[in-house]
């Protein structure tokens, strides 16, 4: 090995590594490195997209042009966003455990207060709600403010932007499971980032998020639509996508 063509520092580091036994056929690998023996499948390559483009393996629900992925409602679509009106909407496709990204903006013109100000909601499987609300200097009950798991858990912090400004939810959802008799075998869990800030970390969902009764589970299919609520306020949404394959890679363990 020749060192004359590289800098002195690199030469010294390389020589030191060789003296310590860092040798490998596919690169520099320590001889005493721990190897599990598990045979892993190769992780698939995914283009992560950017601020306006969904990841390459995502199901795009709304790209700013039309609401064809949804049914119900009569929402206005213009300038790259959809405005809530004419009833709630739900996805034509059903989803279970998933990663969901959605951007929203509460009305710039402030009207009302508390729950009557920029109210909407994102319902996973049509029954587990992440509250949407204008919670910028707008007090209400904490488990009903923006980012709350409705009537179950307030957000860890209030990360709300000013009325009219675009905000984002990134939601990682682990769906509940039931046995053949309808008994809960695993509760649902959810992690939520509001504007890039973690507001729920692996929160155990206690059941459906109801307005007028305690949370409880009722058996349901493995996959159901995502519902976006019309609560009478002209909330806007854009850049909505879902990734379904969020489970860990499964390797073959050594015998």
N, C-alpha and C positions, 0 to 999 in steps of 0.2 A: 504494500500500500504506500502510495506516494503522498507526502504532505507538503511538497514544495509549491504546489499550485493553489494552496488555500492558506487562509490567515493562520498566524501562530496560535491564536486562541482556539480555533476550531480543531487544529491539529492536536493540541494538548488534551482537549476534551475527548476526542476520538481515541487517542492513544490510551487515556485513562480508562475509558469504557472497555477497551479491549483487554487491558490488564486485569480488570475486575471480572472478566468473563462474560461480558454482554455480547453474545454472538447469536445470530439466528439466520436461517436461510432466506427469510422474507423480510428481514429488517433487524434492527438491534433489539434483542430480547434477552432479559436476564435469565441465566441458566436455572435459577432457583424459583422462577415464576410459578405461581399456583395455577393449575389448569383443572377446571371442574370435570372435564370429560363429557360434558353435555354437548350433544350435537344440535346446534341451533340452525333453524332455517334462516336464510338471508333476509334481513329486514327490507321490505319493499321501498323503493325510492319514491318519494312524494315531493312534488314542487310545492313549497309552502305558500306560494302566492304572496300578495302584498296587501297594502291597506285597502285596495279596491278590488282585488282579485282573490277568489276562493282557492284553497288548496286543490291540487289536481285530483285528489281522490274524494272530494266533497260532492254532496248532492246540493246543487244551487237551488234554493227555494225562491229567492227574489234577487235579481241582478239590476233592478231599477227600470226594467222595461215593461214587464207585465206580471200579473198575479196568477198565471196559469197553473202554478204548482199548488194553489189553494182553491178551496171552494167555500161558498158562503160570502156574505157581505157584499158591499158595492163600493169598494174603496177607490179613491181617486189616485191615479198614477200619473206623475209628472215630474220633470226635472230630476229623475233618478231616485225618487222616493215614492212610497205609497202612504196615503193618509187614511187613518182609521175613520170609517163611517159606514152606516148601513148594516151594522151587525158584525159579530166576530167572524173570523175566518179560521179554517183548519186545513192542514196539509192533506192532499189527496193520498200521499204515501204515508204509511204507518212507520213509526220508529220506536225502538226500545232504548237500550243503552247507547249513548251517543255523545258527541261533542257538538254543541250548538253555538253559533255566532250570530248575533243580531245587533244592529245599531238602531237607535231610536232617538227622537227629539220630542220633548214636550212642548206645547205651544209657547211661542215667544211672548205673545200677549197674555199676561197673567190674569186669569179669572178664577174666582172662587178661592177656597182654602182647604186645608186638610185633604181628605179623600176626594174632594171635588176639584182637584187641580192637576191636570195632566195624567189622569188615571187610565191605566190599561194593565195588561198582564200577559206573561208568557207561560203557558200551561204545557208542561211536559206530560205526554200521554193523556192530555185533556183533563188532568185532575191534580197535578202538582204545580202550583203557581209560584213563579218568581214575579214579585210585584213590580210594576212600572208606575211611577208617580213622579210628579215634580216635587222633589224633597229639598230643593234649594231654598233655605230660609222659610220652610213651610212645615211647622210642627204638626204631627199627627201621632197616633199610637205607633210605637216603635216596630211592632211586628206587622205593621201595615205600610211602612214607609218604603221608598224606592230600594229595591234589592232584597227586601224581606222574603223569606219563605213564608208565604202569607199565613198569618195567625199561628205560626209555629216558632219562627226565629228571626229576630232583627238582624240586619247586616252588622258585621263587626265594626264597620265605620260607615259614615255617610260620605260617599265619594261623588255625590251628584254635581253635575255642572249646572250653569245658569240656564233658565228657561230659553228654549229655542236652539241651544247648542247640541251638537250631536254627541251621543253617548254610546257606549257599547257594553254588551254582556257577552262573556265567554263562559259557557256552562258545560261542565263535564258531569254527565248523568249516568249513574249506575242503577238500572231499573230493578224494582222489586220482583221477586219470584214467588210463585204459589204452587202447591202440590195439586194432585188430581182432584182432591176434595175441596180445593179452594182455600186451604190454610196457608198463611204466610210462611214461607220458608226462608226468605231473606228480605229485609227491608230495603228500600231504595236509599241511595246516597247521592249527594250533590255537592260539587265544588263550583263556586261562582266567582268570577272576576268582573268587577264593575269599573269600567274605564281603566283596566289594567291592574286594579287593586283587588287583592283577595278579600272578599267579604264573607264567604262561607268556605270552610275547608273540610271536605268529606263529612258533611252534616248528614246525620241519619234522619231521613224523612219519616214523620210519625204517621203518615197516612194522607188521605185527600185533604186539600186545603180549602176548608169550607168557611163561608161567612157566618153561618148561623148554627154551627154545631162543632163539637170537638173533632179533631182529626182522627180518622180511622181508615183502615184498609178494607177494600172490597176487591175480591179476586177479579182479575181482568186479563186479557190476552197479553202475550209477550211484547207485542208492538201495537201502538195506537198513534193517531195523529197528534201533531203539535198544534195547539190552539193559541191564537192571539186575540185578546179580548177587545171588544168595543164597550167601553164604560161611559160613552157619551162625550169624550174629549177628543179633539182632532190631533191625536198623537201620530207622529210620522215614523216610518221604519225604512231601512235600506240594508243592503249587503247582508242577506240572510242565507246561511248555509249550514249544512250538517255533515259530520263525518261519523260513520257507523262503526268502522273497524278500529275500535279503540282498546281492545283487549290486549293483554301481553302476548308476546311470542311464546309458543310452546316448544320446548326442546325435548330431544330424546335423551333420557338419563342413562348413564352407563349401567350395565347389568352387574 
